[in-house]
Amino acid sequence: MNLSAISPRARAILMYALPVVVAGVLLLSSGSMRLGTVNELTSLLLLLVLAMAWNLVGGFGGQFSLGHSIFVGVGGYTTAIVLTYFQFPLPLTILIAGAVSAAAGLILSYPLLRLRGPYLAIGSLGMALAALGWMLNWDFTRASQAYPIPSAQVPGLLEVFQITTIVAVIALLAIMALLRPPLGLRLVALRDDEKGAASIGVRRLRTLVPVWALSGFLTGLMGSLTALQKGNLTPTTAFNVQFALDAAIVCVIGGLGTLSGPIVGAIVVFYLRQFSVDFADWSLLIEGVIVVLVVRFAPGGIVGLIKQGWITLRMRIRGPGVGTRTQALEAQPQSV
């Protein structure tokens, strides 16, 4: 089948329909899965949602944030508080957690977006560490003790998996919609050449603030579902800076600034960690070496390697004109 012969409208419909179909298959088959498999897939999907949310800011926006653990923690603790004191329905509780995290994203974006490059990374890391320190010293969070979610309000693993699947597909569709012109083009223009983008009227804050809000919202949903999966919270687990590092590693390995990069990266990193559990003393070294090799030899990640291989293959089969046309298409923000 010649994919280039498909009309742009049909291609867009296919891109939106494919995640829905995959989610539908997962939901329909979830009842026959073992609980261990269900819990494993839930963890994978949570990592995927986290990576997609971070990729909005760090990949498409070029803002290397290390503060996304704040949104995870805010989402988790909001869920625990709402279920403990208000006992709202679970879907509404998860949405409230996302909304509070989105508000946190709006608040943090204004000071952070006045920083650039490594200063933004250090500034966001400082905010994450400050938030962790505050939560550790706040009596309400019970410091190192676990803050339990009422057992009557905690859904089963199967229900958490089903909700997580729905959230993951909605997150992907929302990101695809956000990256459509004109906002997607403005976002990529700011990432690639901020001064050039400013010269044609692209405003930094007006473009990036909604992106931070959506990223915070999706990360808050992930934090809420993580709290429901575990059943309790501690500040050191909910506000762990490792969340931001995991998201960055997934996107770098999969492919920064692409829609499919977080998906590929999440699968690779998740199962790499599952495999390296048997090599506990070497797991971090193995992961670190892989990240270094990807950054050095494949800066576009696995998705970039696949794209380049596909372009090379088509050039050899059909001539160099195909490669030139395909490379021009890569500049679009909705590139796979």
Secondary structure, DSSP 8 states (H G I E B T S, - for coil): --GGGS-HHHHHHHHHHHHHHHHHHHHHHGGGS-HHHHHHHHHHHHHHHHHHHHHIIIIIS----S-THHHHHHHHHHHHHHHHHT---HHHHHHHHHHHHHHHHHHHHHHHTTS-THHHHHHHHHHHHHHHHHHHT-GGGTTTS-EE--GGG---HHHHHHHHHHHHHHHHHHHHHHTSTTHHHHHHHHHH-HHHHHHTT--HHHHHHHHHHHHHHHHHHHHHHHHHHHSEE-HHHHT-THHHHHHHHHHHHH-TT-SSHHHHHHHHHHHHHHHHGGGTTTHHHHHHHHHHHHHHH-TTHHHHHHHHHHHHHHHHHH-HHHHHHHHHHTTSTT--
